[in-house]
Amino acid sequence: MKQIFTLLISLGAFATSFAQYSPRHKDDGYVYNESKRYGGNFSPRDKAFQVERINREYDFKINGIRKSWNLSRHQKKVAIRSLERERDRKIHMVNERFYERQRNYDHKWHDR
């Protein structure tokens, strides 16, 4: 009985080892993720959330510099200008990323 049971288990393991998925059929020519309007998970709501997060982060940093008592007035202005430029750059990058995905919406499907 043990031999039959062992034979059935080994035969089952052997049979299932050949039933694995073949990677040859991976590319069937259909672009699955490009059919979404905003390029996957980056929607206008996500863009607005990222811009708000950047604004909060830099507002906190700017308020910290304004309240700093060990910096001169000129040093505060320079530091605040630098942070504002950095914030504008980051927001610009988020906007570019969003609009780039919108411009390239479904372009792979139409190229075929």
Secondary structure, 3 states (H helix, E strand, C coil): CHHHHHHHHHHHHHHHHCCCCCHHHCCCCCCCHHHCCCCCCCCHHHHHHHHHHHHHHHHHHHHHHHHCCCCCHHHHHHHHHHHHHHHHHHHHHHHHHHHHHHHCCCHHHHCC
